[in-house]
Every structure is written in C-alpha cells, then in structure tokens.
Amino acid sequence: MTVTEQRATFDSRQAFAEELISLAREDERIVAVCNDSVGSSNLVAFRKEFPDRLVNVGIAEQDLVGVAAGLANAGRIPFVCAAAPFLTGRALEQIKADVAYSEAHVVLCGQSPGMAYGELGPTHHSIEDLSWVRAIAGLDVIVPADPVQTRAAVRWAAASGRPSYLRVPRFKVPVVTPGDAPFEPGRAVLLQDGDDVTVIAIGSLTSRALEAAARLRADGVSVRVLNMPFLAPMDEDAVITAARETRGIVTAEEATTSGGLGAAVASVVATRHPSPMRILGVPRVFAPTGDTAFLLDHFGLSADGIVAAVRDLLGHG
Amino acid sequence: MLPADPTRSAAYREISQRIRESRPEDAVPELERISAEVRQSIVRMIDRAQLGHIGGDLSVTDILVACFYGVLALDPERPRWEGRDRFVLSKGHCAAALYSTLAHCGFFHTGELDTFMAPLSALNGHPNKIKVPGVETNTGALGHGFPVATGCALGAKLDGATWRTVVVLGDGELQEGSNWEAAMTASHYGLSSLTVVIDRNRLQQGARTEETKTLEPLGDKWRSFGWEVREVDGHDHLALLKALERSTTGRPVAVIANTIKGKGVSFMEDRVEWHHKVPSSEQVVAALAELAR
C-alpha cells in the first residue's frame, strides 16, 4: 500500500466552498459569479445563504469575466467560479485586458483543473491554463496543494486587492501543508529537507512527491521537497538555493510541460544557476481516454514516475 | 495617474450645470460649440502623432460631448468617487476623441494631448484606466467594454445605488459575440441603469458593415433581446440628450445613434479609407478650417 493510500484524502473543492461562505459572512463585498456552474463549482450552499450575491451569467465565459471586472469597478470582490478549461481558454483575452491589465480585483477560480475531467476528453482537460495565465503581467497564479492551502488561497486572494488566478483542485489529496507553512507570493514551502536532489511539486503532485521522497529515503537517497503555492510570483531564491545545494531538480505538475512550473523553474535555473533538471507533466499531446488517476499514471505523474526521474537524474546528471 | 486641471474642471462644473438646468433646446448651441472644439483637438492630436482613428473619432464626438456635458454625474477632480456615473468607451480605438473630451472637462491638462502615442506617454492609442483619469476599464480589443459595463450596472443594482452606466459601442464591434452575451445578461437582470449607445456610422475598418456582416435589422435585434430601443441622429444634441434619459420601463436602453464617419470634415465623411488614414498637412489645414466654421 502506498503512502497516499494510507492517509485520508480530501476534496479541496469543499474546502473552497466552505471558506468562500465563511468569508462572505464577514465581508459583504464578496460575490460569486458563475457560468451555469452552481453545482460543479460547489456553490449550492453559497446560493442558499446569499441568493442575491450569486451572479449566474449563463453559459458565456467572456461575459462572465467582463461582468466580474465591472463588479470590481463597482466595489465588489468577485470570485469567478467556472471550469478551468473554459474560464481560461474561452476568456483569456478578458482575463488579460479586463482583469489583469485593468488591475481589477477579481479572483478567477479555475475549477476542476488538470486531468480532473479525465474521461470527458481533451476539450475538458485544463492542462494549458497555467501556461496561459503565467504569461499575463500582474496576475498572481495560485496552485493549492491541498484543502489547507485552498482555504488560505481564498483568504489571501480576497484580501490582496490584486487580480489572481486560483486553481481549485478536484483530485482528492491528503493534507500536506504543515501548520506553520508560509502562504504569500514568492514564498516556497519546504516540506522535507534533503541534499541529493530537489523535487519541486505543485497541486495534486505534491503528495505524490512526498511519497516518492519517502521511498527514495528508504533506499538512501535524500530528497528535498519544495512546494510552490504561488506559481507567479514564484520563489526564485528557493529554486536557486536548490540548484546550488542539491545535484539537480525534478519538477512535477498536473499541467502541460509547455509553459507551467517546469518552464518557470527551468528559466530561473538556466539563467541564474545551471543545474540538471527533469520536467514532469503532460507532454504536448492530447490525452487518451481514462479517469484522472489513470491519466496521471499514464503520463508518469505518479510516485513511481517521480522516483524514476530522480534516479535518472542521479544516474545521468 | 495624470493630475486634474482645476481651472478646466471648475469651468466644466459650471458649464455642465448650466446645460442641465436649461431647457435642452437652449443647451444645444453650447454643446455644438464644445463638439467643434473637441473635433479640432482630435485633428491636431492625430496630426502630431501621425497615428489614430480619425473617422470613428469624429463620428463619436457628439455622443461623448452629450454624455459628459449633459448627462453623466462626474467630478474630474475626484475621478474614482464611488457615487460617480460610469462611462465606458468600448470602441477603444477612438481614444483620441475620449482623451480630447476628458481634457476638455479637466480630468487632465490639455497639454497632455500633445503627447498622444508618444513614447512613455500616458495617452496610449487605447484607453488605460491606470494612467488616465476618467477611464473605467482598459479597452482596445473589441467586444470587452459592454460586459464590463454590465458588471458595473449589476454592482449598482446589488448596492441599491442610483448611479448609472453608459457604454459606447462601435457598430462593427457588434460582430463580436461577447456583446450578445452581455445583452442577454443585462436584460435578464433588468439593468435599467445601463445605457448602450451604438455609434452607427455603418463603416468598419475594411468596408461597410452591411457588406462585411449584416447588422440590420439592428433595432429589432436589441428589442428581441429585451431592450428598450431609441434610434436618433447621433449628431443632433437635442435628440441625444433625450435618448440618453434614464429608462422608465425597467429595461436597459440601447440608443442607436446614426452617425457619419468623419463627421464635420467634408472629404472624410462616410469614406471607408478614413478609418485610420492620417491627413496630410494641407488636409489638416482644410479640416481645421471646416471645423472652425
């Protein structure tokens, strides 16, 4: 039995929905804006408690993001809740122009990202979202690893006064965040220290990275595990320190290798402290049919895959 | 953000108050005088920058002047005052017309207009709310302003506030689907404080709108989406003031303002090439002379 299977797992969407309601009780400026996604964004309880503060624009993502920017202009703090592939893909220009470029305090909540909609196929997979939003100036990108980080992200984004993209995980994971973990832009979370190789993981891959590190430690390999709740702005110092203090870096994310965490870390490493790397993610292909767990394993986004990448790096680094 | 011009903003308060307190027909000469000044300013800006969208700037000028001087509750010295009316220029490529109008009202000093599109100027070719007071959201890409204005109006409704939102769209811009998403949202939520003004000059960058992608019957389209429709001559200030009155039906209002692209300069009027052609120095002299009459 793997470490992951031994521990209880939690649905971060529930944590998101509960924290949003809690926040809405404290601050009447909070509104939820959705695109016919009351159920899939877990907003049923929010609607029950705050029927007037749930805006449903129907199946219209460009309008969704524009309306949210207008609500921010009118003094509200909108949490835009929509399936990540459509929120980012369909409304990318609205995210850029109406939200980020206009410095509108809108929290864009990409629901069910990555391979969450596994069997529904590539139209519903959201593996490009991180590449897209990371390229937009002024937009904070938050990728929570567990329900604890998800709650912290909701709180932080509401208080920040800044535009942000918050990836709300669907894949159930155990809690990995220690009680004293930092949660702020540009701060990595050191989950486990080590001096042979550093694994930097975000989102659903974080608990798998810890599992891989535990297995490698049993074999005498010391792995440092870093988590980056903020993909932008990212903790570049932690990356450079890892490049300096360990023999190489493995990155792991539930996203395409064309532009997300791996690319962000690689650009820092290549320009500031060259070091061998292995980048784990979904290659530039459309996925076959399968459920989330199957697809993650299929693309090597498993504890086994991370172990293999670390061994490969040590053997050939 | 650019600082306000206190002298001009004081004049704006006085003039706009006078316009609002007089009978609309008596206000027309003053509005026409302001429109002529704004149009001359547009021509000078485009001449200096050697860039700009002169045809659409001249077609939308009367709409902007009617809104700013006759309708909107604004304070150029407090551009982010919470209770202000919101104005969004969705056809952001006509920034020169908006900047000229804002400077005329005192939102910033008219001298800034000389920097239009110069390196590091606040006056980008498309409006930027971070740098330019009086701009509510950044536009330029078409089909963006209307959904944002809808969100503004929705915010006012949630707060029970009385301020209103006016958004100006280009007619060619209506080919962007996002507008029709917003049209459905605004009527679904009964956003009667929202007014859309369509600068119906019947030309877009490449050709006539009806040759490119048919918009007519335009009024019927809006009516079928649940809007109150008012159709006017977009260069008739009296008609514009009346059309810009608040909705009394509980429905959002779409004003179809029939305009002439290049209005006021005879050799530019209703000619597609003047979408963003830059006039020669002789043409500038001729245009300014016509506009000064």
Interface residues (C-beta under 8 A of the other chain):
Chain A: V31 D52 R53 V55 V57 G58 A60 Q62 D63 V65 G66 V67 A68 A69 G70 L71 A72 N73 A74 G75 R76 P78 E93 Q94 A97 D98 Y101 S102 E103 A104
Chain B: E82 R86 N128 K129 I130 E136 T137 N138 T139 G140 A141 G143 H144 F146 P147 V148 A149 T150 G151 C152 A153 L154 G155 A156 L158 D159 A161 T165 G177 S178 E181 A182 M184 T185 H188 Y189
